[in-house]
Each structure stands twice: as C-alpha cells, then as structure tokens.
Amino acid sequence: MNITVTEMKKKHVEAIALLEKECFSSPWSENALAEELDNPDSHFLVAECDSVAGYIGVQEILGEAYITNIAVFENFRKKGIGRILLNAAVKGAASRNCEFITLEVRVSNTAAISLYESEGFEKIGVRKNFYASPVEDGAIYTKYFSGGKTE
C-alpha cells in the first residue's frame, strides 16, 4: 500500500467531514474544516492511498502544538496510517520549534493510548468528564521537545 501524507487542501474537506462523522460524537463540520485552510496556526495533514485514508489536525499557539483530532477510515485501520500521521505531526511541530505536542484521548481508547505511548507520549493528567456521548474522562498525553528535536 502506497501512503502519501500531504497538507489538507479544499479537495480533502468533504471526505474528512465524513470521517469526522464516522469517528466522533461531536464531529467538525465541512465549514469548520474549510476554515482551517486559511488559519496560519493550523497544520492539518491527510494520508492518501488513492483516496483519503485518514487525517490529523494540529493547532499551534505560542510554541505549543495541540492535536485536535486524528482519525482513520475503518477500512484503512490497522495498517500503520495513524502512526504515520502522528509521526508527521510530531516532526512538523518539532521543526517549527514547538516546546511540546499534546492531545486528549478517551480513557477507554486503549488502541490510541498504546500508539501514543509507543511514540513517546506521556500521560500528564486527566480531564474529568471531558467527552460527551457518552460522558467519559479524557487522558492528556504530551510529548516534549528539546531544541526543536524530539526527545
């Protein structure tokens, strides 16, 4: 399987909005995703394999990188695409001299937590009742950088 990672473009927005609906109880709309195209603080990456396979969104504020969402279409899961996207986002944030990259994940999402931990993210806290539908805590995972390079 030939996977390419590219910056999100207008042509990707419709597929990513569908992916959002497939994966999340509070999905981003097409309009919200399209607005990120013009946001200089947003870095949304798309994994393609003939079509959109997945994406990751990162917003950067004052040298801090926040992963908004990471999602892979069901028929592309368990093929390493999430790891490829995560690594691309980490590399990008480090190259832009961010101090760290962080995210929240449902505490029940053991597959995602395993991925984050295997890539050097550390659990630094819990946000009580962070998620809705169903209500669930969100674990905060962070990876720190040193001098623009991952530790």
N, C-alpha and C positions, 0 to 999 in steps of 0.2 A: 504494500500500500504506500503510495507516494503522498505524503502530507506536506503542504506548504503553509507557512504562517505569514500572514500579511496584516497590515493595518486595516481596520474596518473602513469600508467605503459605503457609499449610498446603496450600491447594489446588494450589500450584505444585510441591510437593516430588516427587510421583511422576514428573511429566514431566521435571523437572530430573535426577532419578536416571537416567532413561532416556537423557537427553542425555549425562550423565557416562559411561555405558557405551558410547555411540556414539563418544565422542571421546577417552577416556583409558584407558591401560593399567592405571591404579590408580584406578578411579572412587570417588567418595564414595558411600556408601550412603544409602538413604532416611532411615535413623535419624540418620546424621551430619548430613545436610542439615537435618532437622527440629530437631535440637539447636541449630542456628544461629538459629532463630526467636526463641529466648529469650536469646540472647547479646547483651548491650548493646554489645559491641565489634565485632559483625559487621554488615555492611551488604551484603546480597545483593539485587541488582536483577534484575528479569525484564523482557525485551522480549516484548510480546504483539502478535500480529496474528491475532485470532480464537482463537489457541492460543499456547502458549509457543513462541517462536521462538529464544530464547537467554537466557543469564544471565551475570552477573558477580558474583563473590564478593569482598568486601573485608573484611579484619580490621584493626582499628586498635589499636595498642598504644603508649601514651605518646607520642601525637602523630605516629606513623609509620603509614602505610597500606600494607598488603600485599595485592596481588591474589592470591587463592587460585587461581581459575580463571576463564576466560572461554571460553564455548562457544556456538556457534550450530548449530541443526539444519541438516543438509546442504541440505534443500530451501529454506532461508531464507538461505543463504550468498550472498555477492557482491551484497548489497542494502544494504550500509551498516549493518547491525544491530550488528556488532562495534564499529564506530566510535561508534555512538550509545551503546552500553553503556559503552564505555571513557570517553567524554566525560562521561557521567552520573556514573561512579565518581570521576573526577578532580574534577569540580565538587563532589561531595559531600565528598570528603576535604579539599579546599581550604576549603570552607565550615565544616568542623569544625576548622579551624586546624592541620591536619597539616603537618609540615615537608616531607614528600615522599610519593610513592606509588611502589611498586616491584613487580616481578614477576620470575619466571624463565620462560624460554621455551626450548624445544628449539632448538639451534643450526641444525637443518635446517628449522625452520618459517619459511621466508622470507616467506610471506604475512603472518604475525603480526608478524614483525620489521619489515616495511615499514610496517604500520599503526602500531606503537608509535613508530617513528622519525618518521613523518609527523605524529604528535601531540605531538612534543617530548620523547619519552623518549630518554635517552642510555644507551648501553651502558657499564656501570661495572665489569663483571667477568664471570668465568666460574666456574661451579661444576663441577668435573671429575666426570664420571660421575654427574651429579645424577639422571638419569632411568633407569628400568629398562624392559625390554620394548619396544624394545631399549635397551640401555645407551647413553646419549648425554649430552654436556655440556649444561648449562643456562646460557644467557646471562642476565645480570642487567641489567635495564633499569629506569631510575629517572627520574622527573620530579620536580624540586624546586619548592617553592612559596616565595613571599615574602609574608609578612603575610597568609596565608590566600588569596592570589590566585595563580593560575598565572603562572609567569614567561614 
